Amino acid sequence: MRVKVHKADIQDRSGATLLLDNLKTTFPRMNVVFADMGYSGKLANWMKEELGWKLEIIKHPWSGWQGTWVEVNSPAPAPIEVPAGFVVLKKRWIVERTFAWLGKSRRLAKDDEALVETAEAVVYEVMIRLMLRRLARA
């Protein structure tokens, strides 16, 4: 849909505003954006006020849970079970799958572009090639 590559000294939350700033007119039917925990904070308020979109943070149910305070003589809440091993999160696989597709490209295997514009152009080129292959098969 759109790519924004920025310098490493810009946090992802700030980079998200650079990416999403002009998308309201491009995608008028969009109303929910999924993101990981790195995008939590002020970005949700900015998106609601500026774009009218909801930011849904995809996280484990036990994320940030360290314990619960309860009143004296009241029953303890049910414990949160944390499973062992890898746990798949809903919607997160979409982003991870896209990163895997990009990583298959030899040009994007290393991030050594001198200009951010070149890096953005290479991502567009890889995704266009991927879409054309799929259309050619159909």
TORGU-388654 format. One record per atom (N, C-alpha, C, CB): x, y, z; atom name. Coordinates in steps of 0.1 Angstrom, whole numbers, plus 5000, padded with zeros to 4 digits. Glycine has a CB too. Layout:
u_v_w_atomo
X_Y_Z_CA
...
//
This chain:
u_v_w_atomo
5008_4988_5000_N
5000_5000_5000_CA
5009_5013_5000_C
4991_5000_5012_CB
5018_5013_5010_N
5027_5025_5010_CA
5039_5021_5019_C
5020_5037_5015_CB
5050_5027_5015_N
5063_5024_5023_CA
5069_5037_5027_C
5073_5016_5014_CB
5074_5038_5039_N
5082_5049_5043_CA
5094_5044_5051_C
5073_5058_5053_CB
5106_5047_5045_N
5119_5044_5051_CA
5124_5057_5057_C
5129_5037_5041_CB
5128_5056_5069_N
5134_5068_5076_CA
5147_5065_5082_C
5124_5074_5086_CB
5154_5075_5087_N
5167_5073_5094_CA
5165_5066_5107_C
5173_5087_5096_CB
5175_5059_5111_N
5175_5051_5123_CA
5172_5059_5136_C
5187_5043_5124_CB
5175_5072_5135_N
5173_5080_5148_CA
5159_5085_5150_C
5182_5092_5147_CB
5150_5081_5141_N
5135_5084_5143_CA
5128_5071_5148_C
5129_5088_5129_CB
5121_5073_5159_N
5114_5061_5165_CA
5103_5057_5155_C
5108_5065_5179_CB
5099_5044_5156_N
5088_5039_5148_CA
5075_5047_5149_C
5086_5024_5150_CB
5072_5051_5162_N
5059_5058_5164_CA
5059_5071_5156_C
5057_5061_5179_CB
5071_5078_5156_N
5072_5091_5149_CA
5072_5088_5134_C
5084_5098_5153_CB
5078_5077_5129_N
5078_5074_5115_CA
5064_5070_5111_C
5088_5062_5113_CB
5056_5064_5119_N
5042_5061_5115_CA
5034_5073_5112_C
5035_5053_5127_CB
5036_5084_5119_N
5029_5096_5115_CA
5033_5101_5101_C
5031_5107_5126_CB
5046_5100_5098_N
5051_5103_5085_CA
5045_5095_5074_C
5066_5102_5084_CB
5043_5082_5077_N
5037_5073_5067_CA
5022_5075_5066_C
5039_5059_5072_CB
5015_5077_5077_N
5000_5077_5076_CA
4994_5091_5074_C
4995_5072_5089_CB
5002_5101_5074_N
4997_5115_5073_CA
4988_5118_5062_C
5009_5124_5073_CB
4991_5113_5050_N
4983_5117_5038_CA
4975_5105_5033_C
4992_5122_5027_CB
4973_5095_5041_N
4966_5083_5036_CA
4951_5084_5037_C
4971_5071_5043_CB
4946_5093_5044_N
4931_5094_5046_CA
4924_5095_5033_C
4928_5106_5055_CB
4929_5103_5024_N
4922_5104_5011_CA
4925_5093_5002_C
4927_5117_5004_CB
4937_5086_5003_N
4940_5074_4995_CA
4931_5062_4999_C
4955_5071_4997_CB
4929_5060_5012_N
4921_5049_5016_CA
4909_5054_5025_C
4930_5039_5025_CB
4899_5059_5018_N
4888_5065_5026_CA
4880_5055_5034_C
4879_5072_5017_CB
4880_5042_5030_N
4872_5032_5038_CA
4880_5026_5049_C
4868_5021_5028_CB
4892_5029_5051_N
4900_5023_5062_CA
4896_5029_5075_C
4916_5025_5059_CB
4895_5020_5085_N
4891_5025_5098_CA
4899_5019_5110_C
4876_5024_5100_CB
4906_5008_5107_N
4914_5002_5118_CA
4928_4999_5113_C
4907_4989_5123_CB
4938_5002_5121_N
4952_4999_5118_CA
4957_4990_5129_C
4961_5012_5116_CB
4963_4978_5125_N
4969_4969_5134_CA
4984_4972_5136_C
4966_4954_5130_CB
4989_4972_5148_N
5003_4974_5151_CA
5008_4966_5163_C
5006_4989_5153_CB
5021_4965_5164_N
5026_4958_5176_CA
5028_4968_5187_C
5039_4950_5172_CB
5034_4963_5198_N
5035_4971_5211_CA
5044_4983_5209_C
5040_4962_5222_CB
5053_4982_5199_N
5062_4994_5197_CA
5055_5006_5193_C
5072_4990_5186_CB
5042_5005_5188_N
5035_5017_5184_CA
5024_5022_5194_C
5028_5013_5171_CB
5025_5016_5206_N
5015_5021_5216_CA
5019_5034_5221_C
5014_5010_5227_CB
5010_5041_5227_N
5012_5055_5232_CA
5004_5065_5225_C
5027_5058_5231_CB
5010_5077_5222_N
5003_5088_5217_CA
4999_5086_5202_C
5013_5100_5217_CB
5004_5076_5195_N
5000_5074_5181_CA
4985_5071_5180_C
5008_5063_5176_CB
4979_5064_5190_N
4965_5061_5189_CA
4957_5073_5189_C
4961_5051_5200_CB
4960_5083_5198_N
4953_5095_5199_CA
4954_5103_5186_C
4957_5103_5211_CB
4966_5104_5181_N
4969_5112_5169_CA
4961_5106_5157_C
4984_5111_5165_CB
4961_5092_5156_N
4953_5086_5145_CA
4938_5089_5147_C
4956_5071_5145_CB
4933_5088_5159_N
4919_5091_5161_CA
4915_5105_5158_C
4915_5088_5175_CB
4923_5115_5162_N
4920_5129_5160_CA
4923_5133_5145_C
4929_5137_5169_CB
4934_5129_5139_N
4937_5134_5126_CA
4931_5126_5115_C
4952_5133_5124_CB
4930_5113_5117_N
4925_5104_5106_CA
4911_5098_5108_C
4935_5093_5103_CB
4907_5097_5121_N
4895_5091_5124_CA
4896_5076_5124_C
4884_5095_5115_CB
4908_5070_5126_N
4911_5056_5125_CA
4913_5051_5140_C
4922_5053_5116_CB
4911_5038_5141_N
4914_5032_5154_CA
4927_5024_5153_C
4902_5022_5159_CB
4935_5025_5163_N
4948_5018_5163_CA
4946_5006_5173_C
4960_5027_5168_CB
4947_4994_5167_N
4946_4982_5176_CA
4960_4976_5178_C
4936_4972_5169_CB
4964_4975_5190_N
4977_4970_5193_CA
4976_4955_5195_C
4983_4976_5206_CB
4983_4947_5187_N
4983_4932_5188_CA
4994_4928_5198_C
4986_4926_5174_CB
4989_4922_5209_N
4998_4918_5219_CA
4993_4905_5226_C
5000_4929_5230_CB
5001_4898_5233_N
4998_4887_5241_CA
4988_4891_5252_C
5010_4879_5246_CB
4979_4882_5256_N
4970_4886_5267_CA
4977_4888_5280_C
4959_4875_5269_CB
4989_4883_5282_N
4996_4884_5294_CA
5007_4895_5293_C
5003_4871_5298_CB
5007_4902_5283_N
5017_4913_5281_CA
5015_4924_5292_C
5016_4919_5267_CB
5026_4927_5299_N
5026_4937_5309_CA
5020_4933_5322_C
5018_4949_5304_CB
5015_4921_5323_N
5009_4916_5335_CA
5020_4912_5345_C
5000_4904_5333_CB
5020_4918_5357_N
5030_4914_5367_CA
5023_4910_5380_C
5039_4926_5370_CB
5011_4912_5382_N
5004_4909_5394_CA
4992_4917_5395_C
5013_4910_5406_CB
4984_4914_5405_N
4971_4921_5408_CA
4970_4924_5422_C
4959_4913_5402_CB
4965_4936_5425_N
4962_4940_5439_CA
4948_4937_5442_C
4965_4955_5442_CB
4945_4930_5453_N
4931_4927_5457_CA
4929_4932_5471_C
4928_4912_5455_CB
4917_4935_5474_N
4914_4939_5488_CA
4915_4927_5498_C
4899_4945_5489_CB
4917_4930_5510_N
4918_4920_5520_CA
4905_4913_5521_C
4922_4926_5534_CB
4905_4900_5523_N
4894_4891_5524_CA
4886_4890_5511_C
4885_4895_5535_CB
4891_4894_5500_N
4884_4892_5487_CA
4891_4881_5479_C
4884_4905_5479_CB
4884_4874_5471_N
4890_4862_5464_CA
4900_4867_5454_C
4879_4854_5456_CB
4910_4859_5452_N
4921_4862_5442_CA
4916_4860_5428_C
4934_4854_5445_CB
4920_4868_5418_N
4916_4866_5405_CA
4922_4853_5399_C
4919_4878_5396_CB
4915_4848_5389_N
4921_4836_5382_CA
4935_4839_5376_C
4911_4831_5371_CB
4944_4830_5378_N
4957_4832_5373_CA
4957_4832_5357_C
4967_4822_5378_CB
4966_4841_5352_N
4968_4841_5337_CA
4978_4831_5334_C
4972_4855_5332_CB
4974_4822_5325_N
4983_4811_5321_CA
4992_4816_5309_C
4975_4798_5317_CB
5005_4815_5311_N
5014_4818_5300_CA
5019_4806_5294_C
5026_4827_5306_CB
5016_4803_5282_N
5020_4790_5275_CA
5035_4790_5273_C
5013_4788_5263_CB
5041_4779_5272_N
5055_4777_5269_CA
5057_4777_5254_C
5061_4765_5276_CB
5068_4782_5249_N
5071_4782_5235_CA
5065_4793_5227_C
5066_4769_5229_CB
5064_4791_5214_N
5060_4801_5204_CA
5045_4802_5204_C
5065_4798_5190_CB
5039_4814_5204_N
5025_4816_5204_CA
5022_4826_5192_C
5020_4822_5217_CB
5013_4821_5183_N
5009_4829_5172_CA
4999_4840_5176_C
5003_4820_5161_CB
5001_4852_5172_N
4992_4863_5175_CA
4984_4866_5162_C
5000_4876_5179_CB
4971_4869_5164_N
4963_4872_5153_CA
4968_4885_5146_C
4948_4874_5157_CB
4966_4885_5133_N
4970_4897_5125_CA
4985_4899_5124_C
4963_4909_5130_CB
4993_4895_5133_N
5007_4897_5133_CA
5014_4890_5122_C
5014_4893_5147_CB
5009_4878_5118_N
5015_4870_5108_CA
5015_4877_5094_C
5008_4857_5106_CB
5006_4887_5092_N
5005_4894_5080_CA
5018_4902_5077_C
4992_4903_5079_CB
5022_4909_5088_N
5034_4917_5087_CA
5046_4909_5086_C
5035_4926_5099_CB
5047_4898_5094_N
5058_4889_5094_CA
5060_4882_5080_C
5057_4879_5105_CB
5048_4878_5074_N
5048_4872_5061_CA
5054_4882_5051_C
5034_4868_5057_CB
5050_4895_5051_N
5054_4905_5042_CA
5069_4907_5043_C
5047_4918_5044_CB
5074_4907_5056_N
5089_4909_5058_CA
5096_4897_5052_C
5092_4910_5073_CB
5090_4885_5053_N
5097_4873_5047_CA
5097_4874_5032_C
5089_4860_5051_CB
5086_4879_5026_N
5086_4881_5011_CA
5097_4891_5007_C
5073_4886_5006_CB
5098_4902_5014_N
5109_4912_5011_CA
5123_4906_5013_C
5107_4924_5020_CB
5124_4898_5024_N
5137_4892_5027_CA
5142_4882_5016_C
5137_4885_5040_CB
5133_4876_5008_N
5136_4867_4998_CA
5144_4874_4986_C
5124_4860_4993_CB
5142_4887_4985_N
5148_4895_4975_CA
5163_4897_4979_C
5141_4908_4973_CB
5172_4893_4969_N
5186_4894_4972_CA
5190_4909_4975_C
5194_4889_4960_CB
5183_4918_4968_N
5187_4932_4970_CA
5183_4937_4984_C
5179_4941_4960_CB
5173_4931_4990_N
5169_4936_5003_CA
5174_4927_5015_C
5154_4936_5004_CB
5182_4917_5011_N
5188_4908_5021_CA
5197_4916_5031_C
5196_4897_5015_CB
5203_4927_5026_N
5211_4936_5034_CA
5206_4950_5032_C
5227_4935_5030_CB
5206_4957_5043_N
5202_4971_5042_CA
5213_4980_5041_C
5193_4975_5055_CB
5218_4982_5029_N
5230_4990_5027_CA
5228_5001_5016_C
5242_4982_5023_CB
5216_5006_5015_N
5213_5017_5006_CA
5217_5030_5012_C
5198_5017_5002_CB
5223_5039_5003_N
5228_5052_5008_CA
5216_5062_5010_C
5238_5057_4998_CB
5206_5061_5002_N
5195_5070_5003_CA
5182_5063_5007_C
5192_5077_4990_CB
5174_5069_5015_N
5161_5063_5019_CA
5152_5062_5007_C
5154_5071_5030_CB
5153_5071_4998_N
5144_5070_4986_CA
5147_5058_4978_C
5146_5083_4977_CB
5160_5054_4977_N
5164_5042_4970_CA
5158_5029_4977_C
5179_5041_4969_CB
5159_5029_4990_N
5154_5018_4998_CA
5139_5017_4996_C
5157_5019_5013_CB
5131_5028_4996_N
5117_5027_4993_CA
5114_5022_4979_C
5111_5041_4995_CB
5122_5027_4969_N
5120_5022_4955_CA
5122_5007_4954_C
5129_5030_4946_CB
5132_5002_4961_N
5135_4988_4960_CA
5123_4980_4966_C
5148_4985_4967_CB
5118_4984_4977_N
5106_4977_4983_CA
5095_4977_4973_C
5102_4984_4997_CB
5092_4989_4967_N
5081_4989_4957_CA
5084_4979_4946_C
5079_5003_4952_CB
5096_4979_4941_N
5100_4970_4930_CA
5098_4956_4933_C
5115_4973_4926_CB
5102_4952_4945_N
5100_4938_4950_CA
5086_4934_4951_C
5107_4936_4963_CB
5077_4943_4956_N
5063_4940_4958_CA
5056_4940_4944_C
5057_4950_4967_CB
5060_4949_4935_N
5054_4949_4922_CA
5057_4935_4915_C
5059_4961_4913_CB
5070_4931_4916_N
5074_4918_4910_CA
5066_4907_4915_C
5089_4916_4912_CB
5064_4907_4928_N
5056_4896_4935_CA
5042_4896_4930_C
5057_4898_4950_CB
5036_4908_4929_N
5022_4908_4924_CA
5021_4904_4910_C
5016_4922_4926_CB
5030_4908_4901_N
5030_4905_4887_CA
5031_4890_4885_C
5041_4912_4879_CB
5040_4883_4893_N
5041_4869_4892_CA
5028_4862_4896_C
5052_4864_4902_CB
5021_4867_4906_N
5008_4861_4910_CA
4998_4863_4900_C
5004_4866_4923_CB
4997_4875_4894_N
4988_4878_4883_CA
4990_4869_4871_C
4988_4893_4880_CB
5003_4867_4867_N
5006_4859_4856_CA
5002_4845_4857_C
5021_4860_4853_CB
5003_4839_4869_N
4998_4826_4872_CA
4983_4824_4870_C
5002_4821_4886_CB
4976_4834_4873_N
4961_4834_4873_CA
4956_4835_4859_C
4955_4844_4881_CB
//
